[in-house]
Amino acid sequence: MKKILLILTLTLTISLMADTVKFKYSQNDTRKFPAQQDYILSYANILDKVKTSVVNISIKKSITTSRQNPMTNDPFFREFFKNQQNIPKERIQRALGSGVIISEDGYIITNNHVVDGADEIVVNLVNDKKEYKAKLIGKDKKSDLAVIKIEAKNLNAVTFYNSDKVRVGDVVFALGNPFGLHETTTQGIVSATRRTGVGITEYENFIQTDASINPGNSGGALINSKGDLIGINSAILSKSGGNVGIGFAIPSNMVTTVAKQLIENGKYTRAYLGVAISNVSENMSSFYNNNYGALITSVEEDTPAKKAGLKRGDLIVALNNTEIKSASELKNKVGSFAPSTEVTIKVLRDKKLKTFDVKLGELSGVSPSGSVSYAGLEVQSITPQLRIQLRVSPNVDGVLVSSVNPTSKAGQLGISKGDIIIQVENKEIKNLSEFKKAIRTKTKKRIYIYRKGGVFAVVL
């Protein structure tokens, strides 16, 4: 009897367990389900509106290289080949990039580095097998932007969004042609805004994103979830060259400012203030009521800043009622204005707020970083730090050559980075201001250069 009861109990238990894990399907389910596509979260409709605004750009440029005769490695043959050691060789370099259509009649914005030095620019449109030869309208190396144009009508121009309203966390899409793969879209979020100090371009105010940006994406579009352009993809931060989730885009407000001038004038001319500036350290901020901004470290002679009455030690905290928190913010803001623009600058001086009206000058050869361009050279003042770093004698005055274009006349004459220009014609040079005055005329000039204890002269 006990065995019979045990068997019945086990049977009942197994039956109950089976009932608890058994899936039941209603044979007479009257619930109505929406169509399947309504369950799919998709941005396809948004992307369909903008993907034809993004183009593929391919370029060709000739590069001359030197090929050394291998026989010159043998001392016996070196004398015979002394006049043939470097044989010029020309080759064609090809590169790919992206661009964004900004007008119905064929104007396209892209990166300067995509088209720089190109002998030929070819544009391919989405859903169009025709290849379009593009004309370079203008470029701006300092912001890494360029405008090209193709002969076409009724194109799908992108819609711009106010990049000042972009927020960290916004969903974004990067459109372009990475590795030559046409019509590629990647998705991510805005990781940061107003990113500076990256060292990619002179004027940096990047939107940072984790949307994948790879080689070939340069010049492509960064759009928001509405399908509006918020930036032009420019660069990635990567040791390997591949995407690691840190990409940078030039904000749309900077794009429109630069593109408009490039289309109208073929070049972008910036305004300048005429000051050297730096950020304020945490310790130094106590001298300025714990405020941050752009600290004036020097004021050049005969500049808008000097004429307006700005002084070393002033802390610029606002420009046209827009708060300034760093030196890079001021640099970008001033560089976005056209020359002769009148602006209002607020500074803290002796812990008191003062306001100055300034008519900005034209940045022609003068760099806001405190350097001057001349005949393929970039020169700058010799600061006490540089004097120590480069071991320049206290008895040597002049301006320091900070960079040289190797293809320029100065480069061909052998002027090198680190040289010091000590005299122009009969005028000894002691600072950047005197150098600027000495090169005002466009006539040829004798330039005297100090290098490692010796002096030589060239004509520029």
DAHUBEL-V91489 format. One record per residue. N is the residue number from 0. SS is DSSP state (H for helix, E for strand, C for the rest). PHI is phi in degrees with one decimal (* if undefined). BURIAL is I if it has 24 or more other C-alpha atoms within 12 Angstrom, else O. Layout:
# DAHUBEL-V91489
n | ss | phi | burial
N | SS | PHI | BURIAL
N | SS | PHI | BURIAL
This chain:
# DAHUBEL-V91489
n | ss | phi | burial
0 | C | * | O
1 | H | -64.1 | O
2 | H | -64.5 | O
3 | H | -64.7 | O
4 | H | -64.4 | O
5 | H | -64.2 | O
6 | H | -64.7 | O
7 | H | -63.9 | O
8 | H | -64.7 | O
9 | H | -62.9 | O
10 | H | -63.2 | O
11 | H | -65.0 | O
12 | H | -63.4 | O
13 | H | -60.8 | O
14 | H | -61.8 | O
15 | H | -67.3 | O
16 | H | -63.8 | O
17 | H | -62.4 | O
18 | H | -68.2 | O
19 | H | -74.6 | O
20 | H | -105.5 | O
21 | C | -79.9 | O
22 | C | -82.0 | O
23 | C | -111.1 | O
24 | C | -116.9 | O
25 | C | -73.9 | O
26 | C | -81.4 | O
27 | C | -122.4 | O
28 | C | -74.9 | O
29 | C | -97.8 | O
30 | C | -67.8 | O
31 | C | -104.5 | O
32 | C | -101.5 | O
33 | C | -64.3 | O
34 | C | -59.2 | O
35 | H | -60.2 | O
36 | H | -64.7 | O
37 | H | -69.2 | O
38 | H | -88.8 | O
39 | C | -96.8 | O
40 | C | -81.2 | O
41 | C | -142.9 | O
42 | C | -107.5 | O
43 | H | -57.2 | O
44 | H | -64.5 | O
45 | H | -65.4 | O
46 | H | -67.8 | I
47 | H | -60.1 | O
48 | H | -72.9 | O
49 | H | -113.9 | I
50 | H | -64.5 | I
51 | H | -80.4 | I
52 | H | -88.5 | I
53 | E | -102.0 | I
54 | E | -119.0 | I
55 | E | -97.2 | I
56 | E | -118.4 | I
57 | E | -125.3 | I
58 | E | -128.2 | I
59 | E | -129.5 | I
60 | E | -146.7 | O
61 | E | -86.4 | O
62 | E | -126.7 | O
63 | E | -97.2 | O
64 | E | -121.1 | O
65 | E | -104.2 | O
66 | E | -114.8 | O
67 | E | -86.2 | O
68 | C | -69.9 | O
69 | H | -62.6 | O
70 | H | -66.1 | O
71 | H | -71.5 | O
72 | H | -72.7 | O
73 | C | -89.5 | O
74 | H | -56.5 | O
75 | H | -65.0 | O
76 | H | -91.4 | O
77 | H | -57.7 | O
78 | C | -64.7 | O
79 | C | -72.7 | O
80 | C | -107.8 | O
81 | C | -62.7 | O
82 | C | -96.0 | O
83 | C | -128.7 | O
84 | C | -66.9 | O
85 | E | -118.5 | O
86 | E | -99.7 | O
87 | E | -61.0 | O
88 | E | -135.2 | O
89 | E | -103.5 | O
90 | E | -135.6 | O
91 | E | -100.5 | O
92 | E | -101.2 | O
93 | E | -115.8 | O
94 | E | -146.8 | I
95 | E | -121.8 | I
96 | E | -159.2 | I
97 | E | -131.1 | I
98 | E | -152.7 | I
99 | E | -128.7 | I
100 | E | -72.4 | I
101 | C | -114.3 | I
102 | C | -149.3 | I
103 | C | -66.4 | O
104 | C | -97.9 | O
105 | C | 110.0 | I
106 | E | -77.2 | I
107 | E | -131.6 | I
108 | E | -98.7 | I
109 | E | -152.2 | I
110 | C | -84.1 | I
111 | H | -61.6 | I
112 | H | -69.5 | I
113 | H | -72.9 | I
114 | H | -110.9 | I
115 | C | -61.4 | I
116 | C | 77.2 | O
117 | C | -72.1 | I
118 | C | -85.6 | O
119 | E | -147.2 | I
120 | E | -121.8 | I
121 | E | -120.0 | I
122 | E | -116.7 | I
123 | E | -116.1 | I
124 | C | -94.7 | I
125 | C | -66.3 | I
126 | C | 61.4 | O
127 | C | -143.2 | O
128 | C | -77.9 | O
129 | C | -72.4 | O
130 | E | -98.5 | O
131 | E | -108.8 | I
132 | E | -77.8 | I
133 | C | -105.4 | I
134 | E | -106.4 | I
135 | E | -77.6 | I
136 | E | -87.5 | I
137 | E | -179.1 | I
138 | E | -145.2 | I
139 | E | -135.0 | I
140 | C | -63.7 | I
141 | C | -69.8 | I
142 | C | -109.5 | I
143 | C | 60.9 | I
144 | E | -124.2 | I
145 | E | -148.9 | I
146 | E | -119.7 | I
147 | E | -122.0 | I
148 | E | -141.1 | I
149 | C | -117.3 | I
150 | C | -87.3 | O
151 | C | -156.4 | I
152 | C | -126.0 | O
153 | C | 54.2 | O
154 | C | -81.0 | I
155 | C | -88.0 | I
156 | C | -74.6 | I
157 | C | -70.8 | I
158 | C | -98.8 | I
159 | E | -87.1 | I
160 | C | -118.0 | I
161 | C | -68.6 | O
162 | H | -67.8 | I
163 | H | -66.5 | O
164 | H | -94.2 | O
165 | C | -67.9 | I
166 | C | -121.5 | O
167 | C | -62.1 | O
168 | C | 104.2 | O
169 | C | -61.3 | I
170 | E | -74.6 | I
171 | E | -135.4 | I
172 | E | -132.2 | I
173 | E | -104.3 | I
174 | E | -113.8 | I
175 | E | 177.6 | I
176 | C | -130.5 | I
177 | H | -63.9 | I
178 | H | 54.5 | I
179 | H | 79.3 | O
180 | C | -84.9 | O
181 | C | -65.9 | I
182 | C | 54.6 | I
183 | E | -102.4 | I
184 | E | -123.6 | I
185 | E | -123.5 | I
186 | E | -126.5 | I
187 | E | -168.9 | I
188 | E | -130.8 | I
189 | E | -76.5 | I
190 | E | -89.5 | I
191 | E | -164.9 | O
192 | E | -125.3 | I
193 | E | 51.9 | I
194 | E | -78.7 | I
195 | C | -127.6 | I
196 | C | 72.3 | O
197 | C | -78.6 | O
198 | C | 87.1 | O
199 | C | -89.4 | I
200 | C | -132.2 | I
201 | C | -72.7 | O
202 | C | -108.0 | I
203 | C | -121.5 | I
204 | C | -153.2 | I
205 | E | -71.7 | I
206 | E | -92.6 | I
207 | E | -96.6 | I
208 | E | -142.5 | I
209 | C | -98.6 | I
210 | C | -63.0 | I
211 | C | -61.1 | I
212 | C | -123.1 | I
213 | C | -124.0 | I
214 | C | -51.9 | I
215 | C | 104.8 | I
216 | C | -77.0 | I
217 | C | -53.9 | I
218 | C | 89.5 | I
219 | C | -81.8 | I
220 | E | -98.7 | I
221 | E | -111.6 | I
222 | E | -119.0 | I
223 | E | -93.8 | I
224 | C | -71.8 | I
225 | C | -91.0 | I
226 | C | 92.8 | I
227 | C | -96.0 | I
228 | E | -75.1 | I
229 | E | -110.3 | I
230 | E | -172.7 | I
231 | E | -109.2 | I
232 | E | -59.5 | I
233 | E | -124.8 | I
234 | E | -159.5 | I
235 | E | -127.1 | I
236 | C | -104.7 | I
237 | C | -158.9 | O
238 | C | -78.0 | O
239 | C | -90.4 | O
240 | C | 95.5 | O
241 | C | -96.4 | O
242 | C | -71.4 | I
243 | C | -127.2 | O
244 | C | 87.7 | I
245 | C | -127.2 | I
246 | E | -118.3 | I
247 | E | -128.6 | I
248 | E | -128.3 | I
249 | E | -76.6 | I
250 | E | -62.3 | I
251 | H | -60.9 | I
252 | H | -65.8 | I
253 | H | -68.2 | I
254 | H | -60.5 | I
255 | H | -66.1 | I
256 | H | -62.6 | I
257 | H | -70.2 | I
258 | H | -60.9 | I
259 | H | -60.2 | I
260 | H | -68.6 | I
261 | H | -62.6 | I
262 | H | -69.8 | I
263 | H | -78.4 | O
264 | H | -121.5 | O
265 | C | 80.6 | O
266 | C | -153.7 | I
267 | C | -113.7 | I
268 | C | -106.5 | I
269 | C | -94.7 | I
270 | E | -85.0 | I
271 | E | -143.8 | I
272 | C | -100.4 | I
273 | C | 95.8 | I
274 | E | -131.3 | I
275 | E | -97.6 | I
276 | E | -133.0 | I
277 | E | -148.6 | I
278 | C | -78.9 | I
279 | C | -100.5 | I
280 | C | -74.0 | O
281 | C | -62.6 | O
282 | C | -67.2 | O
283 | H | -72.6 | O
284 | H | -61.9 | I
285 | H | -65.5 | O
286 | H | -77.0 | O
287 | H | -124.2 | I
288 | C | 56.4 | O
289 | C | 61.6 | O
290 | C | -94.5 | I
291 | C | -119.1 | I
292 | C | 176.0 | I
293 | E | -110.6 | I
294 | E | -85.8 | I
295 | E | -77.8 | I
296 | E | -100.3 | I
297 | E | -163.6 | I
298 | E | -124.5 | I
299 | C | -73.4 | I
300 | C | -68.3 | I
301 | C | 54.7 | O
302 | C | -126.6 | I
303 | H | -55.5 | I
304 | H | -64.3 | I
305 | H | -64.7 | I
306 | H | -65.4 | O
307 | H | -79.8 | I
308 | C | 101.8 | I
309 | C | -71.2 | I
310 | C | -132.8 | I
311 | C | -61.0 | I
312 | C | 100.5 | I
313 | C | -68.9 | I
314 | E | -107.8 | I
315 | E | -77.6 | I
316 | E | -112.9 | I
317 | E | -156.1 | I
318 | E | -132.3 | I
319 | C | 52.4 | O
320 | C | 66.9 | O
321 | E | -97.1 | O
322 | E | -64.8 | O
323 | C | -112.0 | I
324 | C | -110.4 | I
325 | C | -153.2 | I
326 | H | -64.3 | I
327 | H | -66.3 | I
328 | H | -63.8 | I
329 | H | -65.4 | I
330 | H | -59.4 | I
331 | H | -65.7 | I
332 | H | -67.0 | I
333 | H | -63.7 | I
334 | H | -67.0 | I
335 | C | -86.0 | I
336 | C | -91.9 | I
337 | C | -82.1 | I
338 | C | -55.2 | O
339 | C | 75.8 | O
340 | C | -69.4 | O
341 | E | -94.7 | O
342 | E | -127.6 | I
343 | E | -110.2 | I
344 | E | -117.3 | I
345 | E | -105.5 | I
346 | E | -128.8 | I
347 | E | -101.0 | I
348 | E | -131.8 | I
349 | C | 54.9 | O
350 | C | 64.3 | O
351 | E | -119.6 | O
352 | E | -81.7 | O
353 | E | -126.8 | O
354 | E | -118.2 | I
355 | E | -129.1 | I
356 | E | -95.4 | O
357 | E | -127.2 | I
358 | E | -97.5 | I
359 | C | -66.8 | I
360 | E | -94.5 | I
361 | E | -103.1 | I
362 | C | -83.7 | I
363 | C | -115.2 | O
364 | C | 88.0 | I
365 | E | -92.9 | I
366 | E | -97.8 | I
367 | C | -63.7 | I
368 | C | -82.9 | I
369 | C | 92.0 | I
370 | E | -125.7 | I
371 | E | -129.0 | I
372 | E | -95.6 | I
373 | E | -158.1 | I
374 | C | 53.3 | I
375 | C | 90.5 | I
376 | E | -108.1 | I
377 | E | -118.6 | I
378 | E | -121.4 | I
379 | E | -144.5 | I
380 | E | -67.3 | I
381 | C | -92.8 | I
382 | C | -79.0 | I
383 | H | -55.2 | O
384 | H | -65.9 | O
385 | H | -65.7 | O
386 | H | -61.6 | O
387 | H | -71.3 | O
388 | H | -61.5 | O
389 | C | -93.4 | O
390 | C | 57.2 | O
391 | C | -87.2 | I
392 | C | -61.2 | O
393 | C | -61.4 | O
394 | C | -83.7 | O
395 | C | -100.1 | I
396 | C | -112.3 | I
397 | C | 155.3 | I
398 | E | -125.2 | I
399 | E | -91.2 | I
400 | E | -77.5 | I
401 | E | -92.5 | I
402 | E | -161.1 | I
403 | E | -137.0 | I
404 | C | -76.8 | O
405 | C | -62.2 | O
406 | C | -89.9 | O
407 | C | -79.5 | O
408 | H | -60.4 | O
409 | H | -60.6 | I
410 | H | -64.6 | O
411 | H | -67.8 | O
412 | C | -82.6 | O
413 | C | 94.2 | I
414 | C | -68.7 | I
415 | C | -125.4 | I
416 | C | -59.7 | I
417 | C | 101.9 | I
418 | C | -66.5 | I
419 | E | -122.2 | I
420 | E | -82.2 | I
421 | E | -107.2 | I
422 | E | -157.8 | I
423 | E | -123.8 | I
424 | C | 53.3 | I
425 | C | -96.1 | O
426 | E | -104.1 | O
427 | E | -71.1 | I
428 | C | -104.1 | I
429 | C | -114.2 | I
430 | C | -156.5 | I
431 | H | -65.6 | I
432 | H | -62.5 | I
433 | H | -67.9 | I
434 | H | -65.6 | I
435 | H | -60.9 | I
436 | H | -67.0 | O
437 | H | -70.6 | I
438 | C | -105.4 | I
439 | C | -61.5 | O
440 | C | -78.8 | O
441 | C | -94.7 | O
442 | C | -75.9 | O
443 | C | -65.5 | O
444 | C | -137.6 | O
445 | E | -82.6 | O
446 | E | -112.8 | I
447 | E | -100.5 | I
448 | E | -124.3 | I
449 | E | -97.1 | I
450 | E | -146.6 | I
451 | C | 49.3 | O
452 | C | 90.4 | O
453 | E | -115.4 | O
454 | E | -128.7 | O
455 | E | -136.3 | O
456 | E | -125.8 | I
457 | E | -135.0 | O
458 | E | -112.0 | O
459 | C | -125.7 | I
